[in-house]
Amino acid sequence: MNTIRFGRLGFILAAAGSAVGLGNVWKFPYMTGENGGGAFVLIYLLTITFIGLSLFLAETVMGRLSRGDTVTAFETLAKTHQNYWKYAGFIIITGVLILAFYTVVIGWILKYVVLSFQTLPSTVEVAGGLFGGMVTTDTYGQLGYFTLAFVLCFWIVSRGVKAGIEKVNLFMMPLLILILLTLLLYAMSLSGFGEAFSFLFKPDFSKLHSSSVLAAVGHAFFTLSLGMGSIMTYGASLPEKENLFRSSIMVAFIDTAIALVAGMVIFTFLFHFGAQPTQGPGLVFVSLPALLSSFGLLGNIIAIAFFTALAFAGITSAVSIIEPVVMYITNRFNLSRMKALLILGVMTYGMGVLALMSNIETLKASVTFFGKGFFDILDFMSSSIMLPLGGMLVALFVGFFMEKQTLQTLLLPYMSKRLFAIWYLSIRYVTPVGVLCVMLNKLFF
Ligand code: TRP
């Protein structure tokens, strides 16, 4: 039984810290670029509204009612078949896969904090070369920064979520938002702004493939931290009287708004230079430094602040991926927090090194499977397959295997009967059927 409780605003901060991360600023823009823009964004927004939000509430409810780790939550809340349902709690394993490539990217960001002190690359081409060079040739440099990122994340979790992470969030999140809004204001004055706007918000369905639909749905799960127990685990520390419904809406709103602002900023800069949106994972590392370079010293300062804040956004998310596994191990096996971190750390560090190697020209052959590098496999497996499946399990569980009465008692103080009915419908049918259709569509067509 978990006895730690978040303070006022604590849950919203922690959940927003988890949700807002590399997914918003690094992944969303480049995925949008690669998947053709507006139509992808539309599906992403629809998924967040009709599936993501209900699932977010479902995960908080499970955490809040069970007050335990994910395995315990599925086990104790099941009306029947508890012995089978507890295995659904192992959706936390997806976290190991995410963490491995996520910390590699935080490593890149740390390196860019350092690079921001030097002369910034003056064109998109130079910036692209710099980023590409780092990722495909600089094995030891990357390994160093990756290790630093890794140690930093695990060290913060070892100090406990409240003392370390809540405080960092409180300071860094507003800074990140401030920088993004400032950049947005500046972007509005550039000629690329209109083009960026139509790219993001004018859907062109001819560019949409079934793989893009799956990617958009998967990313909606990824960005809200759904489908692997992060939100459920934080839900276990909710105060007795928190308005779960309002908190869920707030987190989803903050998360979406930050992604859209980041997207607008990055694409405006890119179009300003007449560059292509299909730059892949290097997008944020390419368009931003190139534009900021024309600002001289001020550009350096903005770049330093931006990448530092982004690193922290990433770290607060990484922490929320580590915590569910740690909570499971400490609860169920009575091991210390340190031992739990060590077990998880060894697993993920090894996978992170393989992910990193799979981008290096001279090493990639040994870590490429079925034509895909290990880094991409981790990303694809977790976002496009395991998170949607995890979300579907949560939906089916809450919709069909928990007592409806229990859900009503908890939620009706915060939402009308009608809203509850809509949510219940979404959890029982819309979410599972929606996710299933998208996955089948991708598999067979
Ligand atoms: N949501 C975070 C982001 O957008 C990443 C993240 C944190 C996550 N916890 C998660 C993704 C749990 C999936 C599942 O960067």
Boltz pocket constraint, residues with backbone or C-beta under 6 A from the ligand:
constraints:
  - pocket:
      binder: B
      contacts: [[A, 18], [A, 19], [A, 20], [A, 21], [A, 22], [A, 23], [A, 24], [A, 98], [A, 221], [A, 222], [A, 223], [A, 224], [A, 225], [A, 226], [A, 227], [A, 228], [A, 230], [A, 317], [A, 318], [A, 320], [A, 321], [A, 387]]
      max_distance: 6.0
